[in-house]
Structures are given as structure tokens and as C-alpha cells.
């Protein structure tokens, strides 16, 4: 079978995923501009459980001293947010920086991750768990890691963390 050819427009893609620290800045800006109710709705969550703490009109990530199981690292990629939250973050960042940010559509993501040569993974055609953050890349329990922890997980375009990390 011949592979289907799809075309995408030129675009710029961030080197790394959005971090928890960057997302926290978004939530706290919502609070500072009178949109605390929206910030509460957009904070990371798992089912009915909210991931971050709200204190004095601002959010913060739980720390290890409070509860090791709930501690978050500011350098982790943000997770436990939905598509609507991600779109809201992109709109907020667009307004703040004066350039358009948006989520990639499927074809753009594929091109960003695999390049134009049709490789299977961002790092090539042969799977090697040491190249990306997956359940076989590190011994022990699977936990989030700071963005950029696996330098080998880099696409031909220099985009990182597309083959492992946080699953969408």
C-alpha cells in the first residue's frame, strides 16, 4: 500500500511541552485579573480531585513536605488538563505575547514528531526505550519527569518529548 500524503502549512512549534510552572503562571494571571472562578475550573484535576492548592487568591503546586504522592515539580509537563484548558492557555499566551499560539492538529503533530521521512518514532524507526520516557525507560514506578529529560527524544525538527512523557 502507498502511504497517504498529507500537506501542512509552515508553522513554528515549541521545543518543549508547556511546563507546570508556565501553566501555574496562567492560572495566577486569571486570578489576578478577576477570573478566579475560571482558574479553579482550569486547574489540573483527576476526576473530582483538584491537583493544586489555592491560597490567598493564588494557586501553588503541592510540595513534597505536604504529601509526597501529591507533590508536583514545576519542570514537569503540565497534565490532567483537558483540550479546552489547553486552548484557553494558548489564547492567554497569545494575548500576553502578541503572537498566535494554538494546538497542533493531527497532521501537524505527526510532521513535528516524525519529520517528512516517515520514521516511526521521533528518534528513528527502531524502538529503544532509553530514548524516551516510557514504562521501559527507567526502573521502578512510572512518574512524570522534567521536560527535556530524554535528549534522544528529539524529532528531526529539534522538537523534544514527543515520543514519551505524558500521554494525551
KEDO-448198 format. One line per field, with one value per atom (N, C-alpha, C, O): residue number from 1; residue in three letters; atom name; x, y, z negated. Coordinates in steps of 0.05 Angstrom, whole numbers, plus 5000, padded with zeros to 4 digits. Layout:
<sites>
miba = [NUM:...];
firo = [ALA:...];
mardo = [CA:...];
x = [X:...];
y = [Y:...];
z = [Z:...];
</sites>
This chain:
<sites>
miba = [1:1:1:1:2:2:2:2:3:3:3:3:4:4:4:4:5:5:5:5:6:6:6:6:7:7:7:7:8:8:8:8:9:9:9:9:10:10:10:10:11:11:11:11:12:12:12:12:13:13:13:13:14:14:14:14:15:15:15:15:16:16:16:16:17:17:17:17:18:18:18:18:19:19:19:19:20:20:20:20:21:21:21:21:22:22:22:22:23:23:23:23:24:24:24:24:25:25:25:25:26:26:26:26:27:27:27:27:28:28:28:28:29:29:29:29:30:30:30:30:31:31:31:31:32:32:32:32:33:33:33:33:34:34:34:34:35:35:35:35:36:36:36:36:37:37:37:37:38:38:38:38:39:39:39:39:40:40:40:40:41:41:41:41:42:42:42:42:43:43:43:43:44:44:44:44:45:45:45:45:46:46:46:46:47:47:47:47:48:48:48:48:49:49:49:49:50:50:50:50:51:51:51:51:52:52:52:52:53:53:53:53:54:54:54:54:55:55:55:55:56:56:56:56:57:57:57:57:58:58:58:58:59:59:59:59:60:60:60:60:61:61:61:61:62:62:62:62:63:63:63:63:64:64:64:64:65:65:65:65:66:66:66:66:67:67:67:67:68:68:68:68:69:69:69:69:70:70:70:70:71:71:71:71:72:72:72:72:73:73:73:73:74:74:74:74:75:75:75:75:76:76:76:76:77:77:77:77:78:78:78:78:79:79:79:79:80:80:80:80:81:81:81:81:82:82:82:82:83:83:83:83:84:84:84:84:85:85:85:85:86:86:86:86:87:87:87:87:88:88:88:88:89:89:89:89:90:90:90:90:91:91:91:91:92:92:92:92:93:93:93:93:94:94:94:94:95:95:95:95:96:96:96:96:97:97:97:97:98:98:98:98:99:99:99:99:100:100:100:100:101:101:101:101:102:102:102:102:103:103:103:103:104:104:104:104:105:105:105:105:106:106:106:106:107:107:107:107:108:108:108:108:109:109:109:109:110:110:110:110:111:111:111:111:112:112:112:112:113:113:113:113:114:114:114:114:115:115:115:115:116:116:116:116:117:117:117:117:118:118:118:118:119:119:119:119:120:120:120:120:121:121:121:121:122:122:122:122:123:123:123:123:124:124:124:124:125:125:125:125:126:126:126:126:127:127:127:127:128:128:128:128:129:129:129:129:130:130:130:130:131:131:131:131:132:132:132:132:133:133:133:133:134:134:134:134:135:135:135:135:136:136:136:136:137:137:137:137:138:138:138:138:139:139:139:139:140:140:140:140:141:141:141:141:142:142:142:142:143:143:143:143:144:144:144:144:145:145:145:145:146:146:146:146:147:147:147:147:148:148:148:148:149:149:149:149:150:150:150:150:151:151:151:151:152:152:152:152:153:153:153:153:154:154:154:154:155:155:155:155:156:156:156:156:157:157:157:157:158:158:158:158:159:159:159:159:160:160:160:160:161:161:161:161:162:162:162:162:163:163:163:163:164:164:164:164:165:165:165:165:166:166:166:166:167:167:167:167:168:168:168:168];
firo = [UNK:UNK:UNK:UNK:UNK:UNK:UNK:UNK:UNK:UNK:UNK:UNK:UNK:UNK:UNK:UNK:UNK:UNK:UNK:UNK:UNK:UNK:UNK:UNK:UNK:UNK:UNK:UNK:UNK:UNK:UNK:UNK:UNK:UNK:UNK:UNK:UNK:UNK:UNK:UNK:UNK:UNK:UNK:UNK:UNK:UNK:UNK:UNK:UNK:UNK:UNK:UNK:UNK:UNK:UNK:UNK:UNK:UNK:UNK:UNK:UNK:UNK:UNK:UNK:UNK:UNK:UNK:UNK:UNK:UNK:UNK:UNK:UNK:UNK:UNK:UNK:UNK:UNK:UNK:UNK:UNK:UNK:UNK:UNK:UNK:UNK:UNK:UNK:UNK:UNK:UNK:UNK:UNK:UNK:UNK:UNK:UNK:UNK:UNK:UNK:UNK:UNK:UNK:UNK:UNK:UNK:UNK:UNK:UNK:UNK:UNK:UNK:UNK:UNK:UNK:UNK:UNK:UNK:UNK:UNK:UNK:UNK:UNK:UNK:UNK:UNK:UNK:UNK:UNK:UNK:UNK:UNK:UNK:UNK:UNK:UNK:UNK:UNK:UNK:UNK:UNK:UNK:UNK:UNK:UNK:UNK:UNK:UNK:UNK:UNK:UNK:UNK:UNK:UNK:UNK:UNK:UNK:UNK:UNK:UNK:UNK:UNK:UNK:UNK:UNK:UNK:UNK:UNK:UNK:UNK:UNK:UNK:UNK:UNK:UNK:UNK:UNK:UNK:UNK:UNK:UNK:UNK:UNK:UNK:UNK:UNK:UNK:UNK:UNK:UNK:UNK:UNK:UNK:UNK:UNK:UNK:UNK:UNK:UNK:UNK:UNK:UNK:UNK:UNK:UNK:UNK:UNK:UNK:UNK:UNK:UNK:UNK:UNK:UNK:UNK:UNK:UNK:UNK:UNK:UNK:UNK:UNK:UNK:UNK:UNK:UNK:UNK:UNK:UNK:UNK:UNK:UNK:UNK:UNK:UNK:UNK:UNK:UNK:UNK:UNK:UNK:UNK:UNK:UNK:UNK:UNK:UNK:UNK:UNK:UNK:UNK:UNK:UNK:UNK:UNK:UNK:UNK:UNK:UNK:UNK:UNK:UNK:UNK:UNK:UNK:UNK:UNK:UNK:UNK:UNK:UNK:UNK:UNK:UNK:UNK:UNK:UNK:UNK:UNK:UNK:UNK:UNK:UNK:UNK:UNK:UNK:UNK:UNK:UNK:UNK:UNK:UNK:UNK:UNK:UNK:UNK:UNK:UNK:UNK:UNK:UNK:UNK:UNK:UNK:UNK:UNK:UNK:UNK:UNK:UNK:UNK:UNK:UNK:UNK:UNK:UNK:UNK:UNK:UNK:UNK:UNK:UNK:UNK:UNK:UNK:UNK:UNK:UNK:UNK:UNK:UNK:UNK:UNK:UNK:UNK:UNK:UNK:UNK:UNK:UNK:UNK:UNK:UNK:UNK:UNK:UNK:UNK:UNK:UNK:UNK:UNK:UNK:UNK:UNK:UNK:UNK:UNK:UNK:UNK:UNK:UNK:UNK:UNK:UNK:UNK:UNK:UNK:UNK:UNK:UNK:UNK:UNK:UNK:UNK:UNK:UNK:UNK:UNK:UNK:UNK:UNK:UNK:UNK:UNK:UNK:UNK:UNK:UNK:UNK:UNK:UNK:UNK:UNK:UNK:UNK:UNK:UNK:UNK:UNK:UNK:UNK:UNK:UNK:UNK:UNK:UNK:UNK:UNK:UNK:UNK:UNK:UNK:UNK:UNK:UNK:UNK:UNK:UNK:UNK:UNK:UNK:UNK:UNK:UNK:UNK:UNK:UNK:UNK:UNK:UNK:UNK:UNK:UNK:UNK:UNK:UNK:UNK:UNK:UNK:UNK:UNK:UNK:UNK:UNK:UNK:UNK:UNK:UNK:UNK:UNK:UNK:UNK:UNK:UNK:UNK:UNK:UNK:UNK:UNK:UNK:UNK:UNK:UNK:UNK:UNK:UNK:UNK:UNK:UNK:UNK:UNK:UNK:UNK:UNK:UNK:UNK:UNK:UNK:UNK:UNK:UNK:UNK:UNK:UNK:UNK:UNK:UNK:UNK:UNK:UNK:UNK:UNK:UNK:UNK:UNK:UNK:UNK:UNK:UNK:UNK:UNK:UNK:UNK:UNK:UNK:UNK:UNK:UNK:UNK:UNK:UNK:UNK:UNK:UNK:UNK:UNK:UNK:UNK:UNK:UNK:UNK:UNK:UNK:UNK:UNK:UNK:UNK:UNK:UNK:UNK:UNK:UNK:UNK:UNK:UNK:UNK:UNK:UNK:UNK:UNK:UNK:UNK:UNK:UNK:UNK:UNK:UNK:UNK:UNK:UNK:UNK:UNK:UNK:UNK:UNK:UNK:UNK:UNK:UNK:UNK:UNK:UNK:UNK:UNK:UNK:UNK:UNK:UNK:UNK:UNK:UNK:UNK:UNK:UNK:UNK:UNK:UNK:UNK:UNK:UNK:UNK:UNK:UNK:UNK:UNK:UNK:UNK:UNK:UNK:UNK:UNK:UNK:UNK:UNK:UNK:UNK:UNK:UNK:UNK:UNK:UNK:UNK:UNK:UNK:UNK:UNK:UNK:UNK:UNK:UNK:UNK:UNK:UNK:UNK:UNK:UNK:UNK:UNK:UNK:UNK:UNK:UNK:UNK:UNK:UNK:UNK:UNK:UNK:UNK:UNK:UNK:UNK:UNK:UNK:UNK:UNK:UNK:UNK:UNK:UNK:UNK:UNK:UNK:UNK:UNK:UNK:UNK:UNK:UNK:UNK:UNK:UNK:UNK:UNK:UNK:UNK:UNK:UNK:UNK:UNK:UNK:UNK:UNK:UNK:UNK:UNK:UNK:UNK:UNK:UNK:UNK:UNK];
mardo = [N:CA:C:O:N:CA:C:O:N:CA:C:O:N:CA:C:O:N:CA:C:O:N:CA:C:O:N:CA:C:O:N:CA:C:O:N:CA:C:O:N:CA:C:O:N:CA:C:O:N:CA:C:O:N:CA:C:O:N:CA:C:O:N:CA:C:O:N:CA:C:O:N:CA:C:O:N:CA:C:O:N:CA:C:O:N:CA:C:O:N:CA:C:O:N:CA:C:O:N:CA:C:O:N:CA:C:O:N:CA:C:O:N:CA:C:O:N:CA:C:O:N:CA:C:O:N:CA:C:O:N:CA:C:O:N:CA:C:O:N:CA:C:O:N:CA:C:O:N:CA:C:O:N:CA:C:O:N:CA:C:O:N:CA:C:O:N:CA:C:O:N:CA:C:O:N:CA:C:O:N:CA:C:O:N:CA:C:O:N:CA:C:O:N:CA:C:O:N:CA:C:O:N:CA:C:O:N:CA:C:O:N:CA:C:O:N:CA:C:O:N:CA:C:O:N:CA:C:O:N:CA:C:O:N:CA:C:O:N:CA:C:O:N:CA:C:O:N:CA:C:O:N:CA:C:O:N:CA:C:O:N:CA:C:O:N:CA:C:O:N:CA:C:O:N:CA:C:O:N:CA:C:O:N:CA:C:O:N:CA:C:O:N:CA:C:O:N:CA:C:O:N:CA:C:O:N:CA:C:O:N:CA:C:O:N:CA:C:O:N:CA:C:O:N:CA:C:O:N:CA:C:O:N:CA:C:O:N:CA:C:O:N:CA:C:O:N:CA:C:O:N:CA:C:O:N:CA:C:O:N:CA:C:O:N:CA:C:O:N:CA:C:O:N:CA:C:O:N:CA:C:O:N:CA:C:O:N:CA:C:O:N:CA:C:O:N:CA:C:O:N:CA:C:O:N:CA:C:O:N:CA:C:O:N:CA:C:O:N:CA:C:O:N:CA:C:O:N:CA:C:O:N:CA:C:O:N:CA:C:O:N:CA:C:O:N:CA:C:O:N:CA:C:O:N:CA:C:O:N:CA:C:O:N:CA:C:O:N:CA:C:O:N:CA:C:O:N:CA:C:O:N:CA:C:O:N:CA:C:O:N:CA:C:O:N:CA:C:O:N:CA:C:O:N:CA:C:O:N:CA:C:O:N:CA:C:O:N:CA:C:O:N:CA:C:O:N:CA:C:O:N:CA:C:O:N:CA:C:O:N:CA:C:O:N:CA:C:O:N:CA:C:O:N:CA:C:O:N:CA:C:O:N:CA:C:O:N:CA:C:O:N:CA:C:O:N:CA:C:O:N:CA:C:O:N:CA:C:O:N:CA:C:O:N:CA:C:O:N:CA:C:O:N:CA:C:O:N:CA:C:O:N:CA:C:O:N:CA:C:O:N:CA:C:O:N:CA:C:O:N:CA:C:O:N:CA:C:O:N:CA:C:O:N:CA:C:O:N:CA:C:O:N:CA:C:O:N:CA:C:O:N:CA:C:O:N:CA:C:O:N:CA:C:O:N:CA:C:O:N:CA:C:O:N:CA:C:O:N:CA:C:O:N:CA:C:O:N:CA:C:O:N:CA:C:O:N:CA:C:O:N:CA:C:O:N:CA:C:O:N:CA:C:O:N:CA:C:O:N:CA:C:O:N:CA:C:O:N:CA:C:O:N:CA:C:O:N:CA:C:O:N:CA:C:O];
x = [5016:5000:5017:5038:5009:5023:5013:4989:5032:5023:5008:5014:4989:4974:4992:5006:4992:5007:4989:4967:4997:4982:5001:5025:4990:5005:4997:4973:5016:5011:5024:5043:5014:5026:5051:5054:5069:5092:5083:5063:5097:5090:5114:5133:5113:5133:5121:5098:5137:5128:5148:5172:5138:5155:5174:5166:5197:5216:5207:5210:5196:5187:5158:5146:5145:5117:5115:5135:5091:5085:5090:5081:5105:5111:5089:5073:5091:5072:5077:5057:5102:5107:5094:5083:5095:5083:5052:5039:5041:5012:5003:4982:5019:5013:5012:4995:5030:5030:5004:4993:4994:4968:4945:4930:4944:4923:4924:4904:4948:4951:4945:4936:4950:4942:4911:4900:4898:4869:4859:4840:4871:4862:4867:4850:4890:4897:4880:4877:4867:4850:4821:4804:4814:4786:4772:4748:4788:4776:4783:4789:4782:4789:4771:4780:4746:4728:4737:4736:4745:4755:4781:4785:4799:4824:4818:4831:4798:4791:4782:4788:4767:4757:4780:4778:4800:4822:4846:4865:4846:4869:4871:4851:4895:4898:4880:4877:4868:4849:4849:4856:4841:4838:4810:4806:4791:4764:4754:4755:4744:4734:4756:4750:4780:4801:4817:4825:4822:4838:4867:4873:4885:4914:4929:4948:4922:4938:4924:4899:4938:4927:4921:4936:4899:4891:4894:4882:4910:4915:4918:4933:4902:4905:4900:4914:4882:4876:4897:4897:4913:4934:4935:4926:4945:4949:4978:4996:4984:5011:5010:4989:5032:5034:5040:5056:5028:5035:5064:5076:5076:5104:5107:5089:5131:5136:5132:5124:5138:5135:5105:5099:5087:5059:5048:5034:5056:5046:5062:5059:5080:5098:5082:5091:5059:5043:5030:5024:5026:5013:5032:5023:5058:5077:5080:5081:5082:5086:5113:5121:5126:5151:5145:5132:5153:5148:5159:5149:5179:5191:5178:5185:5158:5143:5126:5119:5120:5100:5073:5067:5057:5031:5013:5014:4998:4980:4955:4953:4936:4910:4894:4878:4898:4881:4868:4879:4846:4833:4839:4853:4827:4832:4823:4837:4800:4790:4809:4813:4821:4841:4865:4876:4874:4898:4892:4910:4869:4861:4860:4870:4849:4849:4877:4882:4895:4923:4935:4948:4931:4942:4932:4947:4906:4894:4906:4913:4909:4921:4949:4957:4965:4993:4995:5013:4977:4976:4972:4985:4952:4946:4969:4975:4983:5005:5029:5043:5035:5059:5055:5074:5030:5024:5030:5031:5032:5035:5015:5007:5007:4987:4999:5017:4988:4993:4968:4946:4971:4948:4958:4982:4939:4946:4951:4939:4968:4972:4949:4937:4942:4923:4939:4964:4925:4938:4961:4982:4956:4977:5002:5024:4997:5019:5035:5060:5021:5035:5052:5075:5040:5055:5080:5101:5077:5101:5121:5145:5112:5130:5146:5169:5132:5144:5162:5183:5152:5165:5180:5194:5179:5192:5178:5155:5192:5179:5189:5180:5206:5217:5201:5207:5179:5161:5171:5162:5190:5201:5179:5159:5182:5162:5162:5140:5185:5188:5203:5216:5201:5215:5245:5259:5256:5284:5293:5316:5274:5282:5261:5239:5268:5249:5250:5231:5272:5275:5269:5280:5252:5245:5268:5279:5274:5293:5282:5282:5273:5261:5278:5267:5304:5321:5320:5330:5308:5306:5283:5284:5263:5240:5230:5236:5214:5203:5179:5157:5183:5161:5164:5182:5146:5146:5171:5175:5186:5210:5236:5258:5234:5258:5272:5296:5258:5271:5259:5236:5276:5266:5247:5249:5231:5213:5187:5179:5174:5147:5149:5167:5130:5129:5119:5097:5135:5127:5134:5151:5122:5129:5159:5170:5171:5198:5199:5182:5218:5221:5223:5234:5212:5214:5243:5260:5249:5276:5294:5318:5283:5298:5311:5330:5299:5309:5318:5302:5344:5353:5350:5348:5350:5346:5319:5315:5299:5272:5269:5256:5281:5282:5275:5287:5256:5248:5269:5287:5267:5286:5285:5303:5263:5260:5270:5268:5280:5290:5269:5274:5246:5224:5228:5233:5225:5231:5206:5185:5209:5189:5163:5141:5165:5142:5136:5115:5156:5152:5148:5143:5150:5146:5136:5127:5137:5128:5099:5091:5084:5056:5039:5041:5023:5006:4981:4969:4973:4949:4925:4903];
y = [4976:5000:5025:5026:5045:5070:5087:5089:5099:5116:5141:5151:5150:5174:5198:5200:5217:5241:5263:5268:5277:5300:5324:5321:5347:5372:5390:5391:5403:5422:5448:5449:5469:5496:5497:5481:5516:5521:5532:5547:5524:5534:5531:5517:5546:5543:5526:5530:5509:5491:5495:5495:5497:5499:5475:5453:5480:5458:5438:5414:5448:5432:5435:5456:5416:5419:5441:5450:5451:5471:5459:5436:5473:5462:5470:5487:5456:5463:5492:5506:5501:5529:5548:5568:5543:5561:5561:5582:5537:5536:5549:5561:5547:5560:5590:5604:5601:5630:5638:5659:5621:5626:5627:5646:5606:5606:5630:5642:5638:5660:5687:5705:5688:5712:5714:5736:5691:5691:5702:5718:5693:5702:5732:5746:5741:5770:5788:5812:5778:5794:5789:5794:5779:5775:5751:5750:5731:5707:5682:5661:5685:5663:5638:5616:5643:5620:5604:5579:5618:5604:5589:5566:5601:5588:5563:5542:5563:5539:5517:5494:5524:5504:5493:5470:5509:5501:5489:5481:5487:5476:5446:5433:5434:5405:5390:5397:5368:5353:5324:5318:5307:5278:5271:5268:5268:5263:5287:5310:5283:5306:5318:5338:5307:5316:5338:5335:5360:5382:5378:5371:5384:5378:5399:5392:5424:5446:5460:5457:5474:5488:5517:5530:5527:5555:5568:5560:5590:5604:5634:5642:5650:5679:5689:5708:5677:5686:5678:5689:5658:5648:5618:5606:5605:5576:5570:5586:5547:5536:5506:5494:5494:5465:5454:5465:5431:5418:5411:5404:5412:5405:5378:5369:5366:5340:5338:5318:5360:5360:5357:5346:5366:5364:5336:5324:5325:5298:5289:5299:5270:5261:5251:5255:5239:5229:5251:5248:5274:5297:5319:5338:5316:5337:5339:5319:5363:5369:5383:5398:5378:5392:5413:5407:5438:5459:5453:5464:5436:5429:5406:5400:5394:5373:5385:5408:5369:5379:5380:5362:5400:5401:5378:5371:5367:5345:5347:5363:5330:5330:5355:5364:5366:5387:5377:5358:5389:5379:5398:5417:5390:5405:5434:5453:5439:5466:5483:5506:5470:5484:5492:5514:5473:5478:5501:5517:5501:5522:5549:5569:5550:5574:5584:5608:5565:5572:5585:5606:5573:5583:5611:5629:5616:5642:5663:5685:5655:5673:5680:5703:5660:5665:5682:5699:5677:5694:5723:5741:5728:5756:5769:5792:5753:5764:5770:5790:5753:5756:5769:5776:5772:5786:5769:5780:5743:5725:5702:5697:5689:5668:5642:5631:5631:5604:5588:5598:5562:5544:5516:5511:5497:5469:5459:5469:5439:5427:5409:5396:5408:5387:5362:5362:5340:5314:5313:5302:5323:5322:5338:5330:5361:5378:5363:5364:5350:5336:5313:5309:5298:5277:5287:5275:5309:5320:5330:5326:5343:5353:5330:5333:5308:5285:5268:5259:5263:5243:5255:5240:5281:5292:5285:5276:5289:5283:5257:5249:5243:5218:5194:5171:5198:5176:5157:5135:5166:5150:5142:5156:5120:5110:5127:5133:5133:5148:5174:5176:5193:5218:5213:5228:5192:5187:5166:5160:5156:5137:5115:5117:5094:5073:5050:5035:5047:5025:5034:5054:5019:5027:5020:4999:5040:5036:5053:5077:5039:5052:5073:5090:5072:5092:5119:5139:5120:5146:5164:5188:5153:5169:5159:5137:5176:5170:5152:5162:5126:5107:5087:5089:5068:5048:5030:5014:5030:5013:5029:5018:5056:5072:5076:5083:5070:5074:5052:5046:5041:5021:5033:5057:5017:5026:5038:5034:5051:5063:5086:5102:5086:5107:5133:5133:5154:5180:5201:5196:5225:5246:5253:5249:5265:5275:5302:5309:5319:5345:5344:5325:5364:5365:5365:5376:5352:5350:5330:5329:5312:5292:5271:5258:5268:5248:5262:5264:5271:5285:5270:5282:5244:5228:5229:5222:5238:5241:5268:5286:5270:5295:5289:5271:5304:5300:5312:5326:5306:5318:5349:5362:5360:5389:5401:5425:5385:5394:5397:5409:5385:5385:5362:5339:5366:5346:5335:5347:5311:5298:5290:5292:5283:5275:5245:5236:5229:5200:5188:5164:5204:5194:5216:5237:5212:5233:5229:5207:5250:5249:5241:5254:5221:5212:5229:5235:5236:5253:5236:5246];
z = [5000:5000:5000:4986:5015:5015:4992:4987:4977:4955:4966:4987:4950:4958:4954:4934:4972:4970:4961:4972:4939:4929:4928:4925:4932:4932:4909:4903:4897:4876:4883:4899:4872:4876:4859:4840:4865:4848:4821:4819:4799:4773:4755:4761:4733:4712:4689:4682:4678:4656:4633:4638:4609:4586:4583:4591:4573:4570:4549:4552:4527:4504:4499:4506:4485:4477:4456:4444:4452:4432:4404:4399:4387:4361:4340:4345:4318:4296:4287:4281:4287:4279:4298:4289:4323:4343:4340:4342:4335:4332:4306:4305:4285:4260:4263:4252:4279:4285:4298:4292:4316:4329:4308:4308:4291:4271:4253:4246:4244:4226:4240:4227:4266:4280:4282:4280:4286:4286:4259:4259:4238:4211:4208:4198:4217:4214:4230:4224:4251:4268:4263:4281:4239:4232:4243:4244:4252:4264:4248:4259:4221:4204:4208:4206:4213:4218:4242:4242:4263:4287:4280:4289:4265:4257:4241:4245:4223:4208:4227:4222:4248:4267:4284:4293:4289:4307:4293:4307:4267:4254:4260:4265:4258:4263:4244:4220:4254:4238:4248:4270:4230:4236:4225:4201:4243:4235:4220:4230:4196:4180:4163:4149:4163:4145:4159:4183:4145:4156:4148:4125:4166:4162:4147:4133:4149:4138:4115:4113:4099:4076:4082:4097:4072:4075:4047:4028:4047:4022:4027:4045:4014:4016:4044:4053:4059:4086:4107:4129:4100:4119:4117:4097:4137:4137:4133:4140:4122:4120:4122:4118:4129:4131:4104:4089:4097:4071:4071:4092:4048:4044:4030:4017:4033:4021:3992:3981:3977:3948:3940:3919:3957:3952:3957:3940:3979:3987:4011:4033:4007:4029:4053:4076:4049:4071:4088:4111:4075:4089:4098:4110:4092:4098:4129:4143:4139:4167:4170:4153:4193:4200:4221:4241:4216:4236:4264:4284:4266:4292:4306:4329:4294:4308:4330:4328:4350:4369:4355:4339:4361:4348:4357:4381:4339:4347:4329:4311:4335:4321:4327:4310:4351:4361:4387:4399:4395:4420:4443:4441:4466:4491:4487:4497:4475:4471:4454:4459:4433:4417:4433:4431:4450:4467:4487:4492:4499:4517:4502:4513:4478:4462:4455:4456:4449:4443:4468:4466:4491:4516:4522:4531:4518:4523:4503:4511:4478:4458:4466:4465:4474:4481:4506:4509:4525:4549:4542:4553:4525:4517:4502:4505:4486:4470:4487:4482:4507:4523:4550:4563:4558:4583:4608:4630:4605:4628:4623:4601:4645:4643:4634:4646:4612:4603:4606:4603:4614:4616:4614:4615:4612:4611:4639:4658:4642:4668:4675:4658:4701:4709:4715:4715:4719:4721:4741:4735:4765:4786:4778:4783:4765:4756:4735:4734:4716:4695:4707:4699:4726:4739:4752:4750:4767:4780:4760:4764:4739:4718:4705:4699:4700:4686:4705:4697:4729:4746:4770:4784:4774:4797:4822:4822:4845:4871:4882:4904:4868:4879:4870:4877:4855:4848:4826:4824:4811:4789:4770:4767:4756:4737:4712:4702:4701:4676:4682:4702:4664:4668:4671:4685:4658:4658:4679:4680:4695:4716:4719:4709:4734:4740:4719:4717:4705:4686:4658:4649:4644:4617:4598:4598:4581:4559:4536:4537:4515:4492:4478:4464:4482:4469:4482:4471:4506:4520:4511:4516:4497:4489:4462:4454:4449:4423:4426:4431:4423:4424:4401:4385:4400:4379:4380:4361:4401:4402:4401:4403:4398:4399:4372:4371:4351:4324:4306:4307:4288:4270:4249:4244:4238:4216:4226:4250:4209:4214:4235:4233:4253:4274:4261:4249:4263:4253:4274:4291:4272:4291:4286:4265:4307:4306:4318:4334:4311:4322:4353:4364:4366:4395:4403:4389:4425:4435:4421:4426:4405:4390:4408:4401:4432:4451:4477:4495:4478:4501:4528:4549:4526:4551:4563:4586:4547:4556:4570:4560:4593:4608:4637:4650:4648:4676:4695:4686:4721:4740:4739:4749:4729:4728:4701:4697:4683:4658:4636:4615:4640:4621:4602:4611:4576:4556:4543:4542:4532:4515:4529:4518:4554:4570:4570:4578:4562:4563:4535:4533:4515:4488:4470:4480:4444:4426:4418:4409:4421:4413:4437:4458:4434:4456:4457:4436:4481:4484:4490:4493];
</sites>
